[in-house]
Amino acid sequence: MSSIVKTSRQAYSVLIVSTFAFTVCFMVWMMFGVIGIPIKKSLDLSATQFGLLTATPILTGSLVRVPLGIWTDRFGGRIVMFLLMLSTVIPIWMMSYASQYWHFLVIGLFVGLAGGSFSVGTPYVARWFPKNRQGFAMGVYGAGNSGAAVNKFVAPALVVAFGWAVVPEVYAAVMLGAAVLFWIFSASDPSHLVSSNISFKDQLKALKDPQVLRYCQYYSIVFGGYVGLSLWMVQYYVGEFGLEIRTAALLAACFSLPGGVLRAIGGWMSDKYGAHQVTWWVMWVSWICLFLLSYPQTDFTIQTIHGPETFHVGLNIYLFTSLMFILGIAWAFGKASVFKYIGDDYPENIGTISGIVGLAGGLGGFILPILFGALLDITGIRSSAFMLMYGVVWVSLIWMYLTEVRKSEVMGTKAIPSLT
């Protein structure tokens, strides 16, 4: 009995400190979403250049997810996470000394390593819990996505008070402190390691699995879209509604905060109702919100019996923020439900599969800000970012219908799964 209690306490200690470490990593990963605005002004960047600037760290954090997931399976999450966090401290500090566009892009690649922490922590914390609690555990850990919202609270205040260059210096110190705390309060268990006779080639065979590719598509929306819009929203509020950076960041956090914190509830719902049902409803809520968000500010004139009448159609700041808040909640649930699929279907290979799916989500977060900027430069319509996301959600809904929903029973005893 005492050993069970000890294991339980150790599991929750690992979960809490890992979630804290991931929150700090995500905060750093999203840094350009705020400091990129004064950098864009000082370097006179186009929307496409700004999109590339914000997306550069996302690229590295995405590409390293597969090897980091594999190394976590082989060597354990504790040592991999600790070394990963330490490796980012110097690049974060160096960011404050960058002065040219290419400086930011190159250093941003190294800062982006922090984003790989997701594929380390997810299998690390999941293996400390029984299968019927893994969705909850991964959801709690994934709530570290709220680091995007923390960045929107902390960075604007530092930018206004001291200038953007202070932000990397503060974040480097925070990352170092978080790494030390993680090492002190985390633990390792040799039984969680994948057998050493499994080769990298064997683990990477999962890339050929159509089911894994489907989960990659889902995650490119709920996580890739979350990252892309988190990076894009502060400057969107500034440009669309004419707000100053602190107010814009506060409103943008209405999307980022629930998109991270509520992931734990999504994990609980996935444990109770199943990953499929949660993901299906997430896609439909996303479809509705993105359809409304896609409509640009429009003035049109019609001829009446009294002469021409001009009407205006468009979202005001209150409706816009409310829809973003709902979208953030939906994607929080979706991020948890996708990883519940993984925990259910690949219990012995969580690290590798989560790394692959995380790579797809991260690449979505890298590509989307660049496409947002390109579409803005080409069309001049800010809501074109949401038009793009609306189209991507259509793809997932069709794919999910053809591969899952159409095969489900509509009537009979299997139509509604047991909730006990």
Secondary structure in CASP SS format (residue, H / E / C, confidence):
PFRMAT SS
TARGET T0000
AUTHOR 0000-0000-0000
METHOD secondary structure of the structure
MODEL  1
M C 1.00
S H 1.00
S H 1.00
I H 1.00
V H 1.00
K H 1.00
T H 1.00
S H 1.00
R H 1.00
Q H 1.00
A H 1.00
Y H 1.00
S H 1.00
V H 1.00
L H 1.00
I H 1.00
V H 1.00
S H 1.00
T H 1.00
F H 1.00
A H 1.00
F H 1.00
T H 1.00
V H 1.00
C H 1.00
F H 1.00
M H 1.00
V H 1.00
W H 1.00
M C 1.00
M C 1.00
F H 1.00
G H 1.00
V H 1.00
I H 1.00
G H 1.00
I H 1.00
P H 1.00
I H 1.00
K H 1.00
K H 1.00
S H 1.00
L H 1.00
D C 1.00
L C 1.00
S C 1.00
A H 1.00
T H 1.00
Q H 1.00
F H 1.00
G H 1.00
L H 1.00
L H 1.00
T H 1.00
A H 1.00
T H 1.00
P H 1.00
I H 1.00
L H 1.00
T H 1.00
G H 1.00
S H 1.00
L H 1.00
V C 1.00
R H 1.00
V H 1.00
P H 1.00
L H 1.00
G H 1.00
I H 1.00
W H 1.00
T H 1.00
D H 1.00
R H 1.00
F H 1.00
G C 1.00
G H 1.00
R H 1.00
I H 1.00
V H 1.00
M H 1.00
F H 1.00
L H 1.00
L H 1.00
M H 1.00
L H 1.00
S H 1.00
T H 1.00
V H 1.00
I H 1.00
P H 1.00
I H 1.00
W H 1.00
M H 1.00
M H 1.00
S H 1.00
Y H 1.00
A C 1.00
S C 1.00
Q C 1.00
Y H 1.00
W H 1.00
H H 1.00
F H 1.00
L H 1.00
V H 1.00
I H 1.00
G H 1.00
L H 1.00
F H 1.00
V H 1.00
G H 1.00
L H 1.00
A H 1.00
G H 1.00
G H 1.00
S H 1.00
F H 1.00
S H 1.00
V H 1.00
G H 1.00
T H 1.00
P H 1.00
Y H 1.00
V H 1.00
A H 1.00
R C 1.00
W C 1.00
F C 1.00
P C 1.00
K H 1.00
N H 1.00
R H 1.00
Q H 1.00
G H 1.00
F H 1.00
A H 1.00
M H 1.00
G H 1.00
V H 1.00
Y H 1.00
G H 1.00
A H 1.00
G H 1.00
N H 1.00
S H 1.00
G H 1.00
A H 1.00
A H 1.00
V H 1.00
N H 1.00
K H 1.00
F H 1.00
V H 1.00
A H 1.00
P H 1.00
A H 1.00
L H 1.00
V H 1.00
V H 1.00
A H 1.00
F H 1.00
G C 1.00
W C 1.00
A C 1.00
V H 1.00
V H 1.00
P H 1.00
E H 1.00
V H 1.00
Y H 1.00
A H 1.00
A H 1.00
V H 1.00
M H 1.00
L H 1.00
G H 1.00
A H 1.00
A H 1.00
V H 1.00
L H 1.00
F H 1.00
W H 1.00
I H 1.00
F H 1.00
S C 1.00
A C 1.00
S C 1.00
D C 1.00
P H 1.00
S H 1.00
H H 1.00
L C 1.00
V C 1.00
S C 1.00
S C 1.00
N C 1.00
I C 1.00
S C 1.00
F H 1.00
K H 1.00
D H 1.00
Q H 1.00
L H 1.00
K H 1.00
A H 1.00
L H 1.00
K H 1.00
D C 1.00
P H 1.00
Q H 1.00
V H 1.00
L H 1.00
R H 1.00
Y H 1.00
C H 1.00
Q H 1.00
Y H 1.00
Y H 1.00
S H 1.00
I H 1.00
V H 1.00
F C 1.00
G H 1.00
G H 1.00
Y H 1.00
V H 1.00
G H 1.00
L H 1.00
S H 1.00
L H 1.00
W H 1.00
M H 1.00
V H 1.00
Q H 1.00
Y H 1.00
Y H 1.00
V H 1.00
G H 1.00
E H 1.00
F H 1.00
G C 1.00
L C 1.00
E C 1.00
I H 1.00
R H 1.00
T H 1.00
A H 1.00
A H 1.00
L H 1.00
L H 1.00
A H 1.00
A H 1.00
C H 1.00
F H 1.00
S H 1.00
L H 1.00
P H 1.00
G H 1.00
G H 1.00
V H 1.00
L C 1.00
R H 1.00
A H 1.00
I H 1.00
G H 1.00
G H 1.00
W H 1.00
M H 1.00
S H 1.00
D H 1.00
K H 1.00
Y H 1.00
G C 1.00
A H 1.00
H H 1.00
Q H 1.00
V H 1.00
T H 1.00
W H 1.00
W H 1.00
V H 1.00
M H 1.00
W H 1.00
V H 1.00
S H 1.00
W H 1.00
I H 1.00
C H 1.00
L H 1.00
F H 1.00
L H 1.00
L H 1.00
S C 1.00
Y C 1.00
P C 1.00
Q C 1.00
T E 1.00
D E 1.00
F E 1.00
T E 1.00
I E 1.00
Q E 1.00
T E 1.00
I C 1.00
H C 1.00
G E 1.00
P E 1.00
E E 1.00
T E 1.00
F E 1.00
H E 1.00
V E 1.00
G C 1.00
L C 1.00
N C 1.00
I H 1.00
Y H 1.00
L H 1.00
F H 1.00
T H 1.00
S H 1.00
L H 1.00
M H 1.00
F H 1.00
I H 1.00
L H 1.00
G H 1.00
I H 1.00
A H 1.00
W H 1.00
A H 1.00
F H 1.00
G H 1.00
K H 1.00
A H 1.00
S H 1.00
V H 1.00
F H 1.00
K H 1.00
Y H 1.00
I H 1.00
G H 1.00
D H 1.00
D H 1.00
Y C 1.00
P C 1.00
E C 1.00
N C 1.00
I H 1.00
G H 1.00
T H 1.00
I H 1.00
S H 1.00
G H 1.00
I H 1.00
V H 1.00
G H 1.00
L H 1.00
A H 1.00
G H 1.00
G H 1.00
L H 1.00
G H 1.00
G H 1.00
F H 1.00
I H 1.00
L H 1.00
P H 1.00
I H 1.00
L H 1.00
F H 1.00
G H 1.00
A H 1.00
L H 1.00
L H 1.00
D H 1.00
I H 1.00
T H 1.00
G C 1.00
I C 1.00
R C 1.00
S C 1.00
S H 1.00
A H 1.00
F H 1.00
M H 1.00
L H 1.00
M H 1.00
Y H 1.00
G H 1.00
V H 1.00
V H 1.00
W H 1.00
V H 1.00
S H 1.00
L H 1.00
I H 1.00
W H 1.00
M H 1.00
Y H 1.00
L H 1.00
T H 1.00
E C 1.00
V H 1.00
R H 1.00
K H 1.00
S C 1.00
E C 1.00
V C 1.00
M C 1.00
G C 1.00
T C 1.00
K C 1.00
A C 1.00
I C 1.00
P C 1.00
S C 1.00
L C 1.00
T C 1.00
END
